[in-house]
Amino acid sequence: MSTQNYYKANLRDLSFLLFEQFKLEELLGKEPYANWGKDEVVAVLEEAYGWALKHMGPYNRLGDEEGCRLEDGQVKVPAAFKDTWKALYEAGWRTLAIEEAHGGQQGPFTLAMLVEEFMCGSNTSFNMYPALTQGAADVILAFGTPEQQQTYVEKMFNGQWAGTMCLTEPHAGSDVGSASTIATRRPDGKYNIKGTKIFISGGDQDITDNIIHMVLARTPDAPPGTKGLSLFIVPKKRLDGSPNDVAVAGIEHKMGIKASATAQLVFGDNDDCIGELVGTQEQKGMSQMFHLMNYARIGVGLQGLAIASSAYLNALEYAKDRKQGSSIKQWKDATAPRVPIIEHPDVRRMLLDMKSRVEGIRALAVKLTMHVDRANAITKAGGDKAQAEYHQGQVDLLVPLLKAYASDQAFLICATAIQVYGGAGYLKDWPVEQYARDSKIFSIYEGTNHIQAMDLVGRKLMQRGGANVQAFAKDVSTFVSAHKDHPVLKDGVAALGQAMEAMTATGGKFMQWFGGGKMEMVPTVANRFLEMMSETVIGWLLLEQAVIAEAAAAKLPADHPDKAFYDGKRYAALYFAYNVLPGVAAKAQLIAREDRTALDIPVAAFAPA
Ligand SMILES: Cc1cc2nc3c(=O)[nH]c(=O)nc-3n(C[C@H](O)[C@H](O)[C@H](O)COP(=O)(O)OP(=O)(O)OC[C@H]3O[C@@H](n4cnc5c(N)ncnc54)[C@H](O)[C@@H]3O)c2cc1C
């Protein structure tokens, strides 16, 4: 089994985002981040990266090779994961953003999420176990009774117990509302749980003493659909240590994330599975689960970013080293020396394409998490309510973009990274083939990317009467007006302005369709619209980075190491503006055409039966 560690991250980009673009220091040194200063943040990032390289990276390939096994009803994960789990909770990385009152360090959410990038990038499979545990504990903390919080949360935050989220059933995937697991109230106020859940990440493992399953189920008299769902705490073992009639019927054999156990769980096969309602009210399951899902969706976006970033950085290193062919400038000279493939125009194009997308997606992620932190800081200080609503509104708007765009792009970026390696990339000798396999699931779980696109166009665009999207549009136009005459970036800024106009016009189309009986056009183009909006945000954030970088570079001597970093920001922004942003207007034209071919084609015409 290989313990070769290929994980790479770009710490300079992280500090640029935090302190030069998004001004995290404005929030530091005062409540709720009173114990945090810039030095502490930088130290945590450096230490966490080193920690991930040492404790998680070496077991990424190993986990892929070893996978999980089901033996006598018990799932066994790679043995190395047990020590990693122990070291993780001893190091305190999982509690960075948890409030001090609950045993955490009360740091900015943004910092915790950048540490999350190292964790999911260095070992995606392993990180699924603690990440889902944290999500499950957060839900109990947000909605559970004081007794439930006391019983479960601390043990889940300190890694003694793990957690899962159990929504999916064999007939209820995207259609969560058709879940049929039944919860029948018992005389003692608890519930008997009966039903089958499939595809449950971390559904069983041999790392922790107990696993706390968060199970969506319906009471016998509940209405159909999502409204009738309630959320239950269902431990694998009862508090006295006896089994709770939760059986593992099987684990899936998958394309990637092989060391993350994906289990089929049968609850109450012997009519002896007992669960507790989260909080005191039935039929609140979906809204409670949404609390978890919002953060889980940010987490999936980060999974995509993390793998894509490491795929890019590995491909870059390979391209500097691998020699093949001579320079195009010496194409007539058969004796010309071989050059590293990074000298070839098409390889440079692929690398810059990956760089601009990775750094743009990271900027989108940090913009989103900084809105979380700013909303939190304002609310805790009893500050301006409208400002807090603005920040929360931007979070709501950006979550589907981050989840879907980062996850779709992750797979494509991994494919490009494989292309940079040539045949070597297709081999297990290098990390990118595993990255490609591991990353495909990100566009499927936590709501497929079509579900995200429908959330955006069907819900988020209209939220607060359209105020969130209007505030977003205003922020972009303020930037365009401020920089339309920038000596170096003005053509890029013009491309952003055109993309924004195209996006706004398409938003208007949705309104027409909703009102004019053409509802079926909305899902037909929703994914394309999500792409348009994501690319507009990313184009904007990359150009903003370039504006900052240009100003900073002008103050540096030519031989300063940051010069090249700042130059890179300009190239990435202009590449994206010239090569990706024009696609936004092109997509708007496609949408305006109201093409119905995919709707009208009869099923029989796809292929003969
Ligand atoms: C490795 C792995 C880990 C997972 N972990 C968990 C977990 O921890 N907990 C959990 O509860 N679940 C988990 N899942 C389940 C995952 O969330 C579902 O696979 C996902 O929600 C999609 O459901 P489905 O697979 O049934 O696909 P379907 O719902 O059958 O969808 C198939 C296709 O049809 C499309 N589609 C479906 N309905 C519509 C519609 N109304 N309109 C338009 N298109 C539609 C989908 O977008 C998709 O392209 C996991 C799955 C995998 C593979």
The ligand as a Gaussian input file, in Angstrom:
#p B3LYP/6-31G(d) Opt

LIG

0 1
 C      -20.923000       8.227000      -2.416000
 C      -22.268000       8.742000      -1.997000
 C      -22.427000       9.274000      -0.725000
 C      -23.682000       9.730000      -0.315000
 N      -23.861000      10.161000       0.978000
 C      -25.136000      10.410000       1.430000
 C      -25.387000      10.658000       2.820000
 O      -24.462000      10.714000       3.645000
 N      -26.672000      10.829000       3.225000
 C      -27.717000      10.774000       2.348000
 O      -28.854000      10.923000       2.770000
 N      -27.509000      10.549000       1.022000
 C      -26.255000      10.359000       0.551000
 N      -26.035000      10.103000      -0.787000
 C      -27.160000      10.113000      -1.703000
 C      -27.152000      11.322000      -2.631000
 O      -27.482000      12.473000      -1.917000
 C      -28.118000      10.991000      -3.784000
 O      -27.441000      10.058000      -4.620000
 C      -28.516000      12.217000      -4.551000
 O      -29.349000      13.038000      -3.764000
 C      -29.273000      11.868000      -5.851000
 O      -30.278000      10.935000      -5.619000
 P      -30.338000       9.609000      -6.517000
 O      -28.989000       8.978000      -6.498000
 O      -31.474000       8.803000      -6.062000
 O      -30.564000      10.115000      -7.985000
 P      -32.008000      10.512000      -8.639000
 O      -32.774000      11.357000      -7.708000
 O      -32.603000       9.237000      -9.129000
 O      -31.514000      11.381000      -9.834000
 C      -31.007000      10.843000     -11.073000
 C      -30.907000      11.992000     -12.073000
 O      -32.211000      12.557000     -12.305000
 C      -32.230000      13.938000     -11.993000
 N      -33.500000      14.274000     -11.364000
 C      -34.121000      13.649000     -10.343000
 N      -35.276000      14.257000     -10.047000
 C      -35.393000      15.280000     -10.908000
 C      -36.381000      16.304000     -11.112000
 N      -37.461000      16.407000     -10.357000
 N      -36.166000      17.211000     -12.104000
 C      -35.063000      17.149000     -12.869000
 N      -34.116000      16.203000     -12.721000
 C      -34.268000      15.294000     -11.753000
 C      -31.054000      14.142000     -11.031000
 O      -30.587000      15.488000     -11.047000
 C      -30.048000      13.150000     -11.582000
 O      -29.352000      13.707000     -12.665000
 C      -24.775000       9.686000      -1.221000
 C      -24.595000       9.176000      -2.514000
 C      -23.368000       8.688000      -2.900000
 C      -23.226000       8.091000      -4.278000

